[in-house]
Amino acid sequence: MKRRLCQWYNGTSAIKRAYDAGKIDKSWVQNYCWNRGKRCIRKERFEQEGYISPDYLMPDGSINEKLKKEVEN
């Protein structure tokens, strides 16, 4: 798969940090971050509303309970 990185896939990205730490599956970054952020809820909300999503919100808008528990502790 040719990577077409989302402009927000950098050191400040919660999804990048979670992937680099082995906490989420590669499919998340392949389908969203390496696909220019296409259909990414996190990206859309940030660009349209300036809303910074919590670290446990996945690109499709679902909640990753494992990441949420880490944030809450």
Helices and strands as residue ranges (DSSP letters): H 14-20, H 26-28, I 29-33, H 41-49, H 65-72
